[in-house]
Amino acid sequence: MKKTILEKYAHVLVHYSLYLKPGEKLFVRTTTLAEPLIKELYRAATRAGAIMEVFFDFEDQGKILAEEGNDDQLKYSSPFMQYAFENFDAYLNIMAPYNLVSMQQAKPDRVKLMKQASQPYMKVYSERTGNGSMRRSLCLYPTHASAQAAGMSLDDYENFVFEACHLFSDDPAAEWLKIRKFQQGIVDHLNTVHTVRYVNPKSDISFITQGRTWINSDGKANMPSGEVFTSPIEDSVNGYVHFDYPSIYGGHEVQGITLHVENGEVKKWEAVRGGEFLDSIFAEPGARFFGEAAIGCNYGIQTPTKNILFDEKIGGTIHMAIGQSYLQAGGKNESTVHWDMIADMTTSGQIYTDGTLIYENGKFLI
């Protein structure tokens, strides 16, 4: 990777996404594959006067624990993670996977214990990102695993990622400010309405968002970004929805998901592929209720890559997430699960707010 691109990547993360100030503490979590970006990030954060700490995961770390750990080890909740989420000013998670399916063969009961172990510090994370006392961002460093999942060479995937982040632009932050302005008009409208309805040939689902907050995701909490999202009133979701796009969650690929919802709860579900895994997810507390409803607004991203950071932003799509709500949106559902599922809206897709058509065939009419 060209050093200049990584310098620009680090600069936009430090100064735009996280807007670090002198003396602030930045906690970064990634894998050892992301070291080239970490070096530039450390340089940029240091020049900004911030203090940066890095937590590196190594190849097969979770897999080894799932296979070899006893119950006490699986239940161990990291005091370091607890401290970081309680005390740092900003958090950056850089996805840089060695293998996207390394946990696929792990026994579900052992994975469940590992998830439960993270709950104490993830609760702090949700509270502090929800009230704004800790800034956070999620981004990706291109690796062979992600490129393979996207069906691309590593070179082509790098170009895809950097283009999506506007890193080939002379001023990436200025490009994100344009996206912010476009999306703000959408958010301003959505924050005045009571009911939202998504319709396409395989879906007809509605929910109430009055009293909740629609959020303009403009490259700060995610890099790249380009979506508007909220947490719907938990018991207000009704109808059925089909998700066309395949997704990988917990190392498992699931395709062709259809959910049937009554008074907020998923009552019935089907999947063309990965149904058994879907069954196991819906056995988790809180997973049968929705934590998010959103609209992808980034028309510069059109290629699905089986990576939710990019796919959920595709202009002309909607997505909904089962499980954990966003506190900053006013959501109340709690779960160890937050799984975004994506539907295409470019063919006969419509969005109605309070009965008025505002979106058709993947484009806004407002």
N, C-alpha and C positions, 0 to 999 in steps of 0.2 A: 504494500500500500504506500502511496506517495505521502511523504511526511507532511507536505503542505495541507493535504486534505485532513489528516488527523489533527493538525494544528487548528484548522478552522472548526473541526468537530468539537475539539476541546474548548475552544473559545466560545462557541455558541452555547454549549452546555453550562459553562461557568458564568458567562455574563448575561445570557438571555434566559435559558431555562431555569437556572437556580439563582441567578443574580446575587452572587456571593459578595459579601462585604468584608472589609478588613476585620480580622479577629473571629470571624464565624468558623464553625467546625463543620466539615463535610465528611460524611461517612459513605464510602463506596463499596459495593459488593459486586463481584464478578468472578470469572474463572481466570486461570493463569494464561489462557489463550489471548486475553485482551491486553497483555502487557504493553504493546506498542501504543495503544490509546491511553493507557494509564499513565505512561511517562509524560505524554503531552498534556494530559489533564492535570497531573501533579504540577507541571511547570506553570500552566495557566492559573491554577488555584493559588499557587504560591505567589505568583506575580500580583494576584488580586488581594493578597494579604490574608488569605484564609488558611486554616489548618486542615489538612486532608489525611484521613486514615483509610486504609484499604483492607478488605477482608476477601481473600482469595479462596475459591473452591477449586479443588483439583479433580482430575478425571475420575469418574466412577465413585466419587465420595459418597453420594447418597445410596448408590447400589451396594457398596460394601457394607454400609451401616445396616441397610435393610436385610442383607443376607447373613451378616455375622453378629449383629448386635443382640444383646439380651434385652429383656423388657426394660430394665433400668436405663440402659444406654439409649434405647429407642424413645423413652419418655423424658430424656434429659433436655431441659430447656436452657439454652445458652444465656448465661448472665451477661456475656459481652454484648449480645444482640439486645438484651433488655436495657443495658446501660446506654448503648448507642441510640436507641429509639427514644429513650427518656431525655438525653442530654445534647444530642447533636442538633445543629440548626438546619441541616439539609442532608438528604439521602439520595444517592444515585445508584440505581441497579442497572448494570450493563450486562445484558444477555450476550453470552459468548459460548454457546454450547459445544461440548465435545461430541455428544450423542443425544439426539432428541428422544430416543426410545429406550434408553438404558434402564429405566425403571419399569418397563413394560411387564417383565416377568416377576416383579416383586410381589410378595403375598399381600393382598389387600389389608389384612388385619395389622400387619407390621407397618405398612404405609400410613394407616389410620393413626397409629400411635405416634409416628413421626410428625404428622400434621398437628395432632393434639399438643405435642411438645412445643410447637411454635406459637400456640395461641396466646400465652401471656404477653409476649413481646409484640405479636401482631395486633393485639388489642390496643396497646400503647400506640403503635404505628397508625392504626385507623383513627384513634382519637386525636393525635397530634396533626396528622395530615388533614383531618376533618375540621379542626379548629384553626388551622393555619399556622400553628406554632412550629411546625417543621415542614419545610418545602421538600418536595420529592420529584424525581424524574426517572423515567424508564427509557433506556435506549438499547441499541444493539451494535455489537462489533461483529462484522461478517466472518463466519467460519465455514469450513467445509460442510458441517452437519446442516446448518441452515440453508446453505446453497443447494445441497442435495435435496432437501425437503421441498425447496422451491422449484426444483427441476432445472437449475441453472449451473453454469460453471462458476467457480469462485470469482473470477474477474467480472463476469456479467452481474453476479449478485452484489458485489461491491459497488458497481456502478448504480444498480437499482437502489441500494440503501442510501448511498450518498446523494443521489438525485432526489430521493424522497425527502431527505433532510435539507435540501436546497444548498448543499455544500459546494456545488459547482458555481453557485452565484457569487458575485463580488461581495455581497452583503447578505448572508443567510438570515440574519435577524430581521432585516427589512422585508424579506419575503414572508416571514412568519407574521409580521405586523399586518401585512395585506390580508392574510388568511384570518387573522383575528378580527379585522374590520368586517369582512364578508360574513363571518359567522355571528358576529354580535347582533346584526340585524335579525337573524334567525332566532337567536336566544331571546332577544327583546320581545319578539312575538310569542314564543312558546311560554315565556314566563307570565303571560297575561291570560292563558287559557285554562280551562277546567279539564277537558277530556281530549285524549289523543287516540287516533285509530290508524293502525297499519293494515293496508289491504293489498294483496296481490293474488294471482290465480290460485295459490295454495295456502293463503293466510287471510285471516280476518280477526284481528285481535285489538282490543281497546283497553285503556287504563286511564286513571285519573292522576294528574300531576299538580293540581291546585294545592298550594301550600308547600310544594317542593320547589327546588331551584334547578333550572336548566343551566348547565355550565358550558362555557366556551373553552374547548380544549384546543389551545393555540400554539403548541410546541413547548409548553412549560412542563406539565406533568408527564407528557410523553414526547419523545423526539424520535421519529416524526409524529405529527398529530394531524388534526383536521377532522374533528367530530364535535357534535353537541350531545350532551348526555344528561340524564337525571336518574333518580331512583323513584319509581312509581309508588303510589300508595299501595301498600302491600296486598290488601285484600280486594283491590279494585280491578285487577287484571282478569279479563274474560275473553274467551274465544279460542282460536287455534292458530298456530304459527308453524311454518315449515322453514327450515334453515338449509339453503342450498349448498353453502360453502363447507368443505371439509375442515375440521379443526383437530389440532393435537392438544390434548389436555392430560397432564400426568403421564406423558409418554405413550398415550393411546390415541390412535386416530379414529374418529367417529364421523360418519357421513350420513347425510339424508335424514336429519332429525326432524320429527314432527311432535309438537307438544299440544295437548288439549288442556285448557286451563279453566277452572271455575273458582270465582271469588278469590283470585290470587294464587290458588294452589294448582300445581301441575297434577292432574288426576290420571292422565294416560299419556304414554309416550311410545314412539317407535323410532327405529333407526335402520337405515339400509345396511349399514356396517357398524359394528361396535356396540350392538345392543346390550350385551352382557355388562360391558363397562358402564354404559349409561345407567343400567339398573343399579349398579353399586354406588354410583354417584347420588342417585335419588334416595338412597338409604341414609345419606348423611343428614344430620340435623340442619334445617334451614334451606336445604338445596331445592326443595319443591316450590319455593317462592322466589320472586324476581328481585334482584338487587339493582338492576340497571335497565334502562331503555335508551337507545341512542340512534343517531343518524350519522352515517359516514359522509363527510363533506369534502374530502381531498380528491379532487378530480385529476390530480397529477399522479395518483396511485390507481392503477387499473388492473394490475396483474396479481391474482391471488397467489400467495406463497406459503400457505399453511402456517403462517406466523401471525398471531392475533395483533401484535403491535402494528402491523401494516394492514392486514386484511380488514380489520374493523373500521379503518379510516377510508376505505375505497369509496369514492364518490359514486352514488347510485345504489347504496346499500343501507339497510338498517341492521341493528343488532340488539339483542337482549341478553342479559346475563342472569343466570340462575345463581342464587346464593347471596353472598355478602353485599350489603348496600353500601352506598357512599354517604358517610356522615355529613360531608360538606353539601350534599344535595338534600339533606333532611331525611335520608333513608333510615329505617329501623331494623331491617332484617339482619340477623347475624348467622354466619356459617363459616366453616373452614373452606368452603367452595366459593369461587367466583369464576364462572365459566361463561365467556362471551360466545354467542352463537350468531351467525351472520346470514342474512337473507338478501337476495338480489331484488332490486326494485326497478330495474331498467325496462322490464317488459310488463306493462300494465300495472305497475306499482303505484299506489296512491297513499297519501297521508292526509288525514282530516283532523282539524282541530275545532272542537265544538261544532262539528258537523260541516265545516267549511273546507273545501279542497285547497290545500296549500302546496301540494307536491305531487308531481305526476311523471311517470316514466324516468325516475331517477333525478329529476330536476325540481328545484323549488320554484313556486309561482309567486312567492312574496318578495 
